[in-house]
Amino acid sequence: MNTHTMNQEQVHTNVRNQQSWLRLIYMLLFGALLHLAAAVMWIVCAMQFLFVITTGQDNYNLRQFAQSLSLFINQALQFVSYNSEQKPFPFAPWPQDGSASSKGEIIEQSDTNQA
């Protein structure tokens, strides 16, 4: 019986925790931003496909934007799923791809595919 009372008290304490409710608001905000980001990603993918169909190669700027957008999506999902306490953009800088060699790797792969 004493354990049951302690559990109820803990639940009441947790329900009154303002940080939990504030996090819920942030989670709802990032949930909405995730839906928007998914729609934008589909548009970027469609545009990239059109570039490939019309020019025979992808658009570097779209690829870089898609990379940073996917990093944002990952950061937002990490926050919403309680795997991170770091709030992503707009509470942090927009994520950038830090690998300077990513362009070189893709060019090397393209050169290999053409041979």
TORFI-388149 format. One record per atom (N, C-alpha, C, O): y, x, z. Coordinates in steps of 0.001 Angstrom, whole numbers, padded with zeros to 6 digits, always signed. Layout:
N
YXZ
...
//
This chain:
115
-001187+000828+000000
+000000+000000+000000
+001248+000871+000000
+002225+000559-000681
+001221+001953+000755
+002363+002846+000832
+002654+003490-000525
+003817+003669-000888
+001607+003838-001273
+001771+004420-002602
+002431+003418-003537
+003285+003786-004343
+002040+002160-003432
+002617+001107-004262
+004117+000972-003991
+004903+000811-004925
+004513+001037-002723
+005922+000951-002350
+006695+002145-002882
+007825+001995-003348
+006098+003331-002818
+006767+004528-003333
+006927+004429-004843
+007960+004840-005373
+005937+003895-005552
+006035+003733-006992
+007141+002757-007363
+007882+002990-008318
+007254+001671-006619
+008307+000694-006878
+009683+001312-006642
+010612+001088-007417
+009805+002083-005578
+011077+002737-005293
+011435+003738-006388
+012596+003846-006783
+010437+004463-006873
+010679+005429-007955
+011115+004716-009231
+012014+005175-009935
+010468+003588-009521
+010840+002804-010708
+012270+002300-010571
+013047+002381-011523
+012625+001783-009404
+013987+001293-009187
+014998+002431-009332
+016077+002243-009894
+014649+003593-008831
+015530+004755-008973
+015678+005140-010436
+016781+005431-010898
+014566+005141-011163
+014608+005503-012580
+015414+004502-013400
+016141+004889-014315
+015288+003208-013072
+016013+002172-013805
+017518+002308-013574
+018310+002014-014469
+017905+002740-012407
+019332+002899-012085
+019919+004216-012597
+021122+004442-012468
+019096+005076-013167
+019553+006378-013650
+020412+006196-014902
+019909+005813-015959
+021695+006472-014776
+022624+006284-015895
+022326+007223-017057
+022583+006873-018209
+021792+008404-016780
+021467+009357-017846
+020400+008793-018782
+020455+009017-019991
+019443+008071-018237
+018397+007469-019069
+018986+006427-020009
+018602+006361-021177
+019907+005617-019519
+020525+004593-020347
+021455+005214-021384
+021547+004726-022510
+022137+006277-021012
+022986+006978-021971
+022132+007593-023075
+022499+007563-024249
+020998+008146-022686
+020095+008711-023693
+019597+007619-024644
+019464+007862-025843
+019323+006431-024127
+018908+005325-024984
+019976+005021-026035
+019652+004776-027197
+021222+005037-025638
+022313+004800-026593
+022309+005874-027664
+022438+005569-028850
+022163+007135-027257
+022094+008224-028239
+020867+008061-029142
+020944+008302-030347
+019755+007657-028565
+018542+007484-029363
+018726+006386-030403
+018264+006524-031536
+019391+005307-030034
+019667+004236-030998
+020607+004726-032094
+020418+004397-033266
+021610+005503-031726
+022535+006073-032704
+021786+006969-033682
+021959+006852-034895
+020954+007862-033156
+020219+008769-034033
+019139+008044-034823
+018782+008479-035918
+018618+006958-034295
+017689+006137-035070
+018376+005566-036299
+017811+005572-037393
+019597+005073-036120
+020363+004546-037255
+020704+005669-038236
+020615+005480-039449
+021092+006836-037717
+021401+007965-038593
+020165+008448-039341
+020275+008903-040479
+018992+008358-038723
+017754+008725-039405
+017472+007805-040586
+017014+008262-041633
+017741+006524-040427
+017559+005592-041540
+018519+005926-042684
+018131+005913-043852
+019752+006219-042344
+020732+006612-043355
+020322+007919-044032
+020411+008044-045253
+019879+008878-043246
+019464+010175-043790
+018267+010017-044720
+018181+010698-045742
+017344+009125-044372
+016186+008892-045238
+016623+008314-046575
+016099+008707-047618
+017568+007394-046560
+018076+006818-047810
+018764+007891-048657
+018560+007959-049869
+019571+008718-048017
+020250+009797-048740
+019226+010770-049311
+019390+011251-050432
+018175+011065-048558
+017142+011991-049042
+016468+011431-050289
+016199+012176-051231
+016192+010134-050308
+015584+009534-051499
+016505+009661-052711
+016048+009928-053822
+017800+009469-052488
+018766+009612-053583
+018793+011054-054083
+018795+011298-055289
+018813+012001-053155
+018808+013422-053532
+017538+013768-054302
+017592+014489-055298
+016409+013262-053850
+015142+013537-054550
+015157+012952-055961
+014702+013596-056906
+015674+011743-056101
+015759+011123-057425
+016693+011916-058332
+016386+012130-059505
+017823+012349-057798
+018758+013160-058586
+018114+014487-058987
+018269+014940-060121
+017403+015095-058069
+016732+016359-058368
+015702+016158-059479
+015583+016993-060376
+014962+015059-059421
+013988+014753-060460
+014686+014605-061820
+014198+015100-062836
+015829+013920-061821
+016568+013761-063073
+017042+015107-063612
+017025+015329-064823
+017462+016000-062731
+017850+017348-063165
+016675+018067-063807
+016826+018701-064852
+015517+017971-063191
+014335+018650-063722
+013949+018067-065077
+013606+018806-066000
+014006+016749-065195
+013647+016096-066452
+014630+016470-067565
+014213+016716-068697
+015922+016515-067258
+016925+016748-068300
+017170+018222-068595
+017432+018582-069742
+017089+019088-067572
+017427+020502-067795
+016220+021428-067732
+016299+022578-068165
+015115+020944-067202
+013935+021786-067081
+013890+022596-065796
+012927+023326-065561
+014916+022480-064962
+014903+023182-063670
+015686+022379-062641
+016502+021519-062974
+015408+022689-061388
+016068+021950-060316
+017490+022445-060123
+017884+023486-060647
+018252+021670-059354
+019635+022007-059046
+019665+022722-057697
+019234+022171-056685
+020170+023936-057692
+020190+024754-056471
+020981+024079-055346
+020528+024072-054201
+022153+023512-055653
+022980+022889-054618
+022287+021678-054003
+022344+021475-052790
+021638+020881-054833
+020887+019741-054288
+019738+020216-053417
+019455+019627-052374
+019081+021275-053845
+017973+021820-053058
+018467+022307-051703
+017818+022062-050686
+019597+022989-051675
+020153+023477-050408
+020557+022315-049508
+020318+022343-048301
+021178+021279-050112
+021561+020118-049311
+020328+019417-048749
+020313+019018-047585
+019292+019266-049580
+018060+018629-049115
+017443+019433-047968
+016899+018859-047024
+017531+020753-048054
+017006+021607-046982
+017758+021352-045675
+017140+021177-044625
+019090+021331-045739
+019864+021107-044513
+019668+019683-044000
+019630+019465-042789
+019542+018710-044904
+019296+017330-044484
+017933+017211-043797
+017799+016503-042799
+016933+017899-044328
+015614+017848-043683
+015650+018515-042312
+014939+018089-041402
+016467+019555-042154
+016622+020170-040828
+017280+019199-039858
+016881+019109-038697
+018303+018461-040340
+018943+017449-039495
+017929+016383-039087
+017868+016002-037918
+017131+015897-040045
+016125+014875-039752
+015158+015386-038691
+014805+014658-037764
+014735+016629-038829
+013824+017219-037841
+014489+017288-036468
+013879+016923-035463
+015733+017753-036422
+016442+017850-035143
+016598+016471-034500
+016412+016324-033292
+016938+015467-035301
+017119+014116-034768
+015794+013565-034246
+015755+012943-033185
+014716+013792-034984
+013406+013329-034515
+012983+014055-033244
+012382+013447-032358
+013288+015340-033143
+012966+016090-031929
+013709+015503-030729
+013140+015378-029645
+014981+015142-030925
+015763+014561-029829
+015244+013178-029459
+015032+012895-028280
+015038+012319-030445
+014609+010943-030190
+013240+010902-029522
+012972+010013-028714
+012379+011849-029849
+011023+011857-029283
+010924+012655-027982
+009820+012930-027510
+012056+013026-027404
+012127+013760-026139
+011547+015171-026239
+011166+015754-025223
+011477+015720-027436
+011021+017101-027588
+012175+018087-027530
+011963+019300-027535
+013394+017570-027476
+014580+018413-027364
+015663+017657-026616
+015773+016435-026724
+016450+018384-025867
+017606+017797-025194
+018883+018033-025998
+019944+017507-025659
+018777+018822-027060
+019933+019145-027903
+020227+017980-028837
+019372+017586-029630
+021428+017429-028747
+021823+016373-029663
+022231+017020-030998
+023020+017965-031012
+021696+016514-032113
+022049+017093-033407
+023426+016624-033885
+024161+015969-033146
+023758+016964-035119
+025017+016544-035732
+025183+015045-035540
+024214+014317-035755
+026321+014545-035159
+027652+015128-035114
+028028+015777-033783
+029188+016140-033586
+027078+015928-032875
+027353+016562-031587
+027091+018063-031635
+027335+018770-030657
+026607+018538-032746
+026357+019964-032980
+026731+020229-034445
+026902+019288-035221
+026857+021489-034816
+027178+021784-036217
+026055+021298-037149
+024891+021214-036758
+026444+020982-038388
+025458+020583-039394
+024488+021739-039601
+024927+022880-039747
+023188+021479-039619
+022210+022573-039750
+022296+023244-041123
+022488+022587-042146
+022152+024547-041113
+022148+025337-042336
+020833+026083-042421
+020244+026452-041405
+020381+026299-043638
+019172+027093-043839
+019538+028541-043590
+020356+029109-044314
+018946+029141-042581
+019284+030508-042203
+018576+031568-043005
+018912+032746-042882
+017600+031196-043830
+016854+032209-044559
+017577+032579-045841
+017682+031765-046758
+018072+033800-045908
+018798+034267-047082
+017872+034476-048262
+018319+034500-049409
+016577+034628-047990
+015633+034917-049059
+015062+033658-049706
+014262+033757-050637
+015462+032469-049228
+014851+031263-049769
+015132+031104-051261
+014256+030663-052006
+016335+031454-051708
+016650+031347-053129
+015813+032356-053910
+015271+032024-054965
+015702+033558-053414
+014932+034593-054083
+013462+034232-054188
+012827+034496-055209
+012919+033628-053139
+011504+033249-053165
+011244+032202-054234
+010235+032262-054937
+012153+031243-054355
+011959+030184-055334
+012098+030748-056748
+011343+030367-057642
+013049+031645-056953
+013222+032261-058271
+011990+033077-058618
+011518+033035-059754
+011465+033817-057653
+010257+034618-057906
+009085+033714-058265
+008304+034029-059163
+008964+032601-057570
+007877+031668-057865
+008047+031092-059265
+007068+030950-059998
+009287+030757-059646
+009542+030207-060971
+009207+031240-062036
+008618+030900-063062
+009578+032514-061804
+009282+033566-062761
+007779+033737-062913
+007293+033964-064021
+007041+033631-061825
+005596+033771-061854
+004964+032620-062625
+004010+032813-063379
+005514+031404-062423
+004957+030240-063103
+005160+030306-064600
+004339+029788-065357
+006252+030938-065048
+006549+030997-066488
+005674+032012-067194
+005447+031890-068398
+005177+033009-066481
+004385+034073-067106
+003008+033617-067505
+002228+034404-068042
//
